[in-house]
Amino acid sequence: MKAQDLVSPKGTTRLVVTLPGEQSRFGEALKRHAGEAFTTLTDTHDAFTHIARRAIDRFVIMVPFIDRAGAAWAAELFEATLAAQRLLILRDASQLAACGQAGTHLRTLATGVFDYCFTDGDNGAALGETFHAKVVMADGVSAYVGSANLLRRSRRSNLECGMLVDGPGALAVAMLVDTVLAIARPS
């Protein structure tokens, strides 16, 4: 079975959220405001795990920022996928060194780690071209596009929102990721 065989002609899109911690004013207000519709929201961790498990050929995590907790989270996702390619795209892959053992473990699980931040070759000054998008993608069949970095705060305490796209809409995300990979530097 090929990844393209999993693309339904009828796609779905779901709102994905990470709610702030237990004492969140926003979380309580959302429960009151949304009522029963509150249960239709998809948790960010659940969405990322869903995508990892859907991947057959390639699973990609593209986030500008990562910390120790995020490296452990990414490793958990790479361990959950059966995809042969497990790619990590960061704004600066040297961030993994600051993640200690979690960063080292993540590097062993990734089949490719890439930098997408360009500098002037003469003096090393940043040219200003980088990315702020956060994408988690399985082949071209399922993708998350949203605000969640792989940081402790993004998983536990920030309000993060994104869209989980299953179906043909994920092909547009795959095109974006393919373009980034074509110019990103292997780390």
C-alpha positions as CSV (number, residue, x, y, z in Angstrom):
1,M,0.0,0.0,0.0
2,K,1.3,3.5,-0.9
3,A,0.7,6.6,1.1
4,Q,-1.3,8.1,-1.7
5,D,-3.8,5.2,-1.4
6,L,-4.7,6.6,2.0
7,V,-5.8,10.0,0.6
8,S,-9.6,10.1,0.8
9,P,-11.3,12.1,-1.9
10,K,-13.2,13.7,0.8
11,G,-11.0,15.5,3.3
12,T,-11.6,16.5,6.9
13,T,-10.4,19.4,8.9
14,R,-10.4,19.7,12.7
15,L,-9.5,22.4,15.1
16,V,-6.5,21.3,17.3
17,V,-5.9,23.0,20.6
18,T,-3.6,22.9,23.6
19,L,-5.4,24.5,26.5
20,P,-3.5,26.3,29.2
21,G,-3.0,24.4,32.5
22,E,-5.7,23.4,35.0
23,Q,-6.3,26.9,36.4
24,S,-6.9,28.4,33.0
25,R,-9.5,31.1,32.7
26,F,-9.7,30.5,29.0
27,G,-10.2,26.8,29.4
28,E,-13.1,27.3,31.8
29,A,-14.7,30.0,29.6
30,L,-14.4,27.8,26.5
31,K,-16.1,24.9,28.3
32,R,-19.0,27.3,29.3
33,H,-19.2,29.0,25.9
34,A,-18.8,25.9,23.7
35,G,-20.9,23.5,25.7
36,E,-21.1,20.1,24.1
37,A,-19.1,21.3,21.1
38,F,-16.1,21.5,23.4
39,T,-15.7,17.7,23.1
40,T,-15.2,18.1,19.3
41,L,-11.8,19.9,19.8
42,T,-8.8,17.7,19.2
43,D,-5.9,17.8,21.7
44,T,-2.5,18.8,20.1
45,H,-0.8,15.7,21.5
46,D,-3.5,13.4,20.2
47,A,-3.4,15.1,16.7
48,F,0.4,14.7,16.5
49,T,0.2,11.1,17.5
50,H,-2.6,10.5,14.9
51,I,-0.4,11.9,12.2
52,A,2.7,9.9,13.3
53,R,0.6,6.7,13.2
54,R,-0.7,7.5,9.7
55,A,2.7,7.9,8.2
56,I,3.9,5.1,6.0
57,D,6.8,6.5,4.0
58,R,7.6,9.9,5.6
59,F,6.9,11.6,8.9
60,V,8.0,15.3,9.1
61,I,8.2,17.6,12.1
62,M,8.9,21.2,11.1
63,V,9.2,23.7,14.0
64,P,11.5,26.6,14.5
65,F,12.1,26.1,18.2
66,I,12.6,23.0,20.4
67,D,13.6,22.5,24.1
68,R,14.4,19.4,26.2
69,A,10.7,18.6,26.7
70,G,10.0,19.2,23.0
71,A,12.9,16.9,22.0
72,A,11.4,14.1,24.2
73,W,7.9,14.8,22.6
74,A,9.4,14.6,19.1
75,A,11.2,11.3,20.0
76,E,7.9,9.9,21.3
77,L,6.3,10.8,17.9
78,F,9.2,9.3,15.9
79,E,8.9,6.1,18.0
80,A,5.2,6.0,17.3
81,T,5.5,6.1,13.5
82,L,6.3,3.2,11.2
83,A,7.5,5.6,8.5
84,A,11.0,4.9,7.1
85,Q,11.8,8.6,6.8
86,R,11.6,10.6,10.1
87,L,12.6,14.1,9.3
88,L,13.1,17.1,11.7
89,I,13.4,20.6,10.3
90,L,14.4,23.3,12.8
91,R,15.4,27.0,12.5
92,D,18.7,26.1,14.0
93,A,19.5,22.4,14.6
94,S,22.2,23.4,17.2
95,Q,19.2,23.8,19.6
96,L,19.3,20.0,20.0
97,A,22.6,20.2,21.9
98,A,20.9,22.2,24.6
99,C,18.3,19.5,24.9
100,G,20.8,17.1,26.6
101,Q,20.0,13.4,26.4
102,A,16.6,14.0,24.9
103,G,18.2,15.9,22.0
104,T,20.8,13.1,21.5
105,H,18.1,10.5,21.5
106,L,16.0,12.4,19.0
107,R,19.0,12.7,16.7
108,T,19.4,8.9,16.8
109,L,15.7,8.4,15.8
110,A,15.6,11.0,13.1
111,T,16.7,9.8,9.6
112,G,17.4,13.5,8.7
113,V,17.8,16.8,10.7
114,F,17.7,20.0,8.7
115,D,18.4,23.7,9.3
116,Y,16.2,26.3,7.6
117,C,17.9,29.6,8.5
118,F,20.1,31.3,6.0
119,T,23.2,33.4,6.7
120,D,25.6,35.5,4.7
121,G,28.4,33.1,3.8
122,D,31.0,35.9,4.2
123,N,30.3,37.0,7.7
124,G,27.8,34.5,9.1
125,A,25.2,37.3,9.7
126,A,21.6,36.1,9.5
127,L,19.9,37.1,6.2
128,G,16.5,37.1,7.9
129,E,15.1,34.2,5.9
130,T,13.8,31.5,8.2
131,F,10.4,30.2,9.1
132,H,7.8,30.5,11.8
133,A,5.4,27.9,10.6
134,K,4.8,24.7,12.7
135,V,4.0,21.6,10.6
136,V,3.7,18.0,11.5
137,M,3.0,15.8,8.4
138,A,2.4,12.2,7.4
139,D,3.3,11.6,3.8
140,G,0.8,13.8,1.9
141,V,-2.3,12.4,3.6
142,S,-2.4,14.1,7.0
143,A,-1.0,17.3,8.4
144,Y,-1.1,19.8,11.3
145,V,-0.4,23.4,10.6
146,G,-0.6,25.7,13.6
147,S,1.1,27.5,16.4
148,A,2.6,24.8,18.6
149,N,6.4,24.7,18.8
150,L,8.1,21.7,20.5
151,L,8.5,23.4,23.8
152,R,7.4,22.6,27.3
153,R,5.1,25.6,27.4
154,S,3.5,24.6,24.0
155,R,2.5,21.2,25.4
156,R,1.5,22.2,28.9
157,S,0.6,25.8,29.4
158,N,0.2,27.9,26.3
159,L,-3.0,28.2,24.4
160,E,-2.0,26.7,21.0
161,C,-4.3,26.3,18.0
162,G,-3.9,24.7,14.6
163,M,-5.8,22.7,12.0
164,L,-5.5,19.0,11.4
165,V,-6.1,18.3,7.7
166,D,-6.7,14.8,6.5
167,G,-7.2,14.2,2.8
168,P,-6.4,16.2,-0.3
169,G,-5.7,19.4,1.6
170,A,-2.6,17.8,3.1
171,L,-1.0,17.6,-0.4
172,A,-0.6,21.4,-0.3
173,V,1.3,21.1,3.0
174,A,3.5,18.3,1.5
175,M,4.4,20.7,-1.4
176,L,5.4,23.3,1.1
177,V,7.5,20.8,3.1
178,D,9.1,19.4,-0.1
179,T,10.1,23.0,-1.1
180,V,11.6,23.7,2.4
181,L,13.6,20.4,2.2
182,A,14.9,21.2,-1.2
183,I,16.7,24.3,0.2
184,A,17.3,23.4,3.8
185,R,20.7,22.3,4.9
186,P,21.3,18.9,6.4
187,S,22.6,19.2,9.9
